[in-house]
Amino acid sequence: MSIDAIARGLLIVSLALVAVTVHGQQPPLLQSVTLRSGNAAIGATDPQTSMLVGPANAPFAAAFTAASFASASSGPPAVVISPNPAWLAALPSDPVAQWIATVASGFNQGSALFAIDFTVLPSTFVSATLTLDYVVDNYIGSSIAPGVYLNGMPLSGNTFLPACAPSGCAAFFAPQVMVRTDIAPLLLPGNNTLYIYLNDTGVTGGLLFSATIDIYGFTSPEYQTNFSFAASLDVNGVQGTAYAPATVTVPIGMTATLGLVSVNVGQQWDLGSGLAPLIPASTGALISSDGQIVNLDLTDPTLSLWFNFLQGPSWGPLTSVSIPFSLSYATAVSAQMVVVDPGLMSGIALSQPVRLIVQ
């Protein structure tokens, strides 16, 4: 396939890259993530929580920068500690969580910016909520640096905890709760990081927390499907889904059947195939202006088209064709059908992708 042919295909297929439309319905709960401190035995390091260590018995002198968050994410692990007798021993909402600090000793533990990673599934986020239950000695945040951040961005309404919390004049013997319902714009598909700033103002310092992140929305399709008869492709009748492609395995030399269907009689059509694996939407597949997904790797040097991208005969007169075939060697091939469809915004209809494995 020539560079010009690839360029034409890119131009026609990717008229515009758009987000998946969210329909006017109550979004379901897609994912609930719980993050907690102290994910190890007392005296050991917490494998899930890293930190940027600050000064002992004093807050950080300046607001955090991108370098600060990077250092917290790549820094040493927090230490799981036994609670001071004056502290609340455990959170009622999450008894598994444990206290953490910068060192295991009971004194001069110091301020810290803690970082804990979590993964968000690819989806269309409509809303998301963070509920953070914590106990702290001495404060979450300071007068110059907020206490809680998501991917390096401070959460709304997140300010320095006053000297006297509603439960009393110290925040280490009663649970504190912070709820934010506007965090969806800060979430990313894949890796995310929650940062919590422990401000130790003297003698002892520690943090006990449990955070729940609830994400509401709609899961984004990863693969094109044979959702209509405008363009339909299968091998041996196997159908994929929006989240798993049609994968067909046949022995070397065995006859299989390629099925092609379209009601768009008289329209130009084509079939692309290449050796490269299929690309899901979350890792860079092209999405047309009407939400169809091109799962073939258009940068694949082995990619070829039967008719040099819609330059061959028109479809028909039959609406369906079955083509028996067999291969005498081991290989793996990806394929996807395209048919001109003037009734669609993009002007084309795409079939599901098929991954054929011959072994």
N, C-alpha and C positions, 0 to 999 in steps of 0.2 A: 504493500500500500504506500503511495507516495505521500510526501509532506503536504502537498496541496490537497489531497483527498482527506487527510486527517483534519486539515484546517477547515475544509468545507463541512465535514461532519461536526466538528466542534461548533461552528457557526450556527448550523441548523438545529442541532440538538440542544445547545445551551443558549437559547434565546435570552434567557435571564435566569439567574440563580435566585431562588426564592425560598423563604421558610415555609414549612408545612403549615397549611391553614388549620387553625384551631376552631372547631365548630362550637356553636353556641350551646354547650351543654356543661353540666357540672363536672369539673375536672376530677378524675379519680386520684387517689393516693398512689403515686408511682413507686415511691421509695421512701423508706424511713431508716435513717442512719443514727446510731447511738455511738457517741464518743465519750470516753471517760478517762480520768486520770488513774495512775497506779496499776498498770497492766502487768504486774509482776509481783514477786514476793517482797515483803518489807526488807529493805537493805539492798535490794537489787536495783538495776536501772530499768526504766520503763521503755520497752522496745517500740512503743507507738508514739511517744512524745519526746521531741527534741527541744533544745532551748538555746537562746542567746542569754548568757549570764550577765547580769547587771551588777551594780555596786552593792556591797553589803550594807544593810541598815539604811538604805537611801534609795530614792527613785532614780530612774534614768534621767540624765540631765537634759535630754532633747527629745523631740518627737521622733518617731520611727521613720525610716526611709526604706526604699526598696532593698537597699543593702542590708538593713536590719532584719527584714523578713527573710531574706535569703540566708543570712547567717543563722537565724533561728531554725530554719528548715534543715540546714546542713550541720547544725551544732551538735554537741554531745547530748546523750539522752538524759532526761530528768531522773532524779533518784526517788524511789518509793520510800517513804519514811513512816515511822510510828507517830501518831498524832500527839501533840503536846496535851497534857492532862486538862488544860483549859479549853481545848478545842472540841468541837463536835466530832465524835469518833467516826460517824458514817452518815451518808445522806439517806434519809428515809425513802426518797424516790429511786435510789440506785445504791443499795448496800454493797455492791461489788466494787464500786469506785473507792480509791484510796488516796491518801495525801501524797503530794509530791513536793519536792524542793530542789534547790541547786546542789546541796550536799546532804549527807546522811546525818551529820551532827545536829544537835539541838539548837545551836546558836550560830549567829552570823551566816545565816543561810542565803540571804541576799535576794534582790529583785531579779526577775527573769521574764523574758518573752517566750512563752511556750508555744510550740507548733505541733499540731496533730493532723495528719493527712486523712482524707477519705475520698472515695470514688463515687461519682455520680454517673448513672447510666445515661447513654444518649437519649434525649427526649426533648419535647417542646415544653419548657417550663412555663406554667401559668402562674403559679404562686408557690411560695415555700416559707416555712416557719422554723425559726430556731427557738428552742426552749432550753435555757441554760440554768441549771441548778448548781449552786456553788456555796462553799464556805471558804473564807480567805483570811489570812493574817499577813498584811494588814488590809490592803485594798486591791480592788480591780481597777487599774488605770491610775492616772494622776491628773493634776490640774493642767498639764500640757500634753498629755498623750492618753487617748481613750484606752479602754481596757480590753475590748473584744474586736477582732478583725476577721473578715472572711476574704481570703485571697489578697491580703494586704490592704483591704479597704475597711475603714472603720464602720461599724454598724450604726444605724440611726439611733439617736437618743442615748448613745452610750457615753456616759460622762463619769467623772470622778465620783466614787462612792463617798458620800458625806461621812463625817466622823461618827455620827449616830444614825445607824440604819433603823428602819421601822421596828426591828426586833430588839433593839438595844444599841449601846454605844460601842459595840464591837461586832464584826461580821464573821467571827470565827466560832461562835457557839450556837448559831441558828442559821438555817438555810436561807440563802438569798435566791431570788428567781428573776431572770431577765428573759422577756419574750419579745421577739421581733418577727413581724409578719411580712416584711418587705425585702427579703434577702434574695428572691429569685433572680433579679438582674445581676447579682454578684456570682451566681453559680456558673460552673463550666462543665461541659461534658468531659468525663474523665477525672483527672486528679484535681482535688481542691484541698485547701488548707485552712483550718481554723486556728487563729492565734489568740492567746489570752495573756494579758500583761499582769503579772503578780508584782505589786508594789509593796516591798518590805521596808517599813519605815523604822524598824528597830528591833534588836535582840533576836527574835525568832520570826520566821516567815515560812509560809506554806500555802498550798492551794489544793482544794478537793473539789472536783467538778464532774458533772455529767451533762452532756449536751445531746439533745435530740433534734435532728433536722428532718422535717417532713416535707416532701416534694410532691406537688400536685401538678398534673398536666396530662399530656398525651404522648405516648411513646412514638417516636419518629420511625417510619418505615426504613428498613435498611436495603431492601431489594424490590425491584419492580415485580409485579405479579401479572398473570394472565387474567386481568380483571374483566375483560370484555373480549368480544370476538373481532375487534378491530385489528389486533395483532396477538397471535397466540403461538407459542413454540413449546414443544416438549420432545423428550426422547423416551420411548417406551411408556408414554402416558404419565410420566412422573411430574407432579406439580409442586412447586415451592410455595413459600409463604412470604409475607412482608419482612420476616425476620430470619428466614433460612432459605437459601437458594435451592432450586431443583438440582440435586447431585445424583448422577446415574453412573453406576459402575457395571461394566460389561467385560466378559473375558475376551482375550485376543482371539480374533477370528470368528466370534459369534455374531450373528446377524441381529442388529437393533433397528428400531424404526424411528425416523425423524418425522415429527408431526408439525405441519404448518397450517394455520387457520387464519383467515381474514374475510370479513364481509365487505371489505372495501374494494370490490371488483373494479378494475380499470385504473387503479391508483398504482403509482410507482412503489416498489418495495425492495428490501435488501436483507441480507443476513450477514452479520459480522461474526468473525471467530478469530481466536488467538490462543496462544499457549499460556498467557499470564493468568493468574487466579482472578476471580471476580472481585470487584471493589465494592464494599458496602457504603452506604451513604455517610456513615459516621467517620469514614477514613478517606473521604475525598471524591466519592462518586459524583458525577454531574447530575444536577436536578433541573429538569426543564421548567419552563414558565408555568406549566400546569401540573407540576408536582411529579412527573414521571422520572424514573431513575435510570440512568445509563450505567449499568454495572460492569460493562466491559472496560478494560484498561486501554484508553485511547492513546497512551504513550507506548504501548506494547509494540516492539519492532516486528513481531510476528503477526500482528493484527491484519486481517485481510477482509475484504467485502466481496460478495459474489458479483456485484454489478457496479463497483467503483462508486459507491454511495448514491443509490437511487438513479443510476444512469442506464439501467437495463430495461427489460420488458415490464409491462404493467401486470398487476396481479389478476388472475382469473384464467379461464372463465369459472373454474371450480372455486368454491370458498374454502375447501380443505384439501390438503395434499399429504399423503403418507409416502415416505421415501425409505425403503430398506437400505441398510448399508452395513458394512463390517470393516474392521481395521485389522491388519495382520501384524501390528506392532504395538508395543506399550506406549501410551501417551496420555496427556490430559489436555482437554480443549474446553475453552469457554465460548459460548455463543449467545447471541441475542438478535431478535428480528425487529425490523423497523418498517412501518408502512405509512405512506402519506395519508393524512386524515385532515381535510380542510375544516372539519367541524371542531377540532381541538385548538386551543390557544397556541400551542407550539407548532401546529401544522403536521404533527406526526403522532403515530401510536407506537408504543414500544411493547414488546412481549416480555415475559419473564426471562431472566438469564438462565442458562443451563451450564452446569459444569459436568462434562463427560470424562470419565476416567476409564481407560482401557488398560487392563492388566492381566 
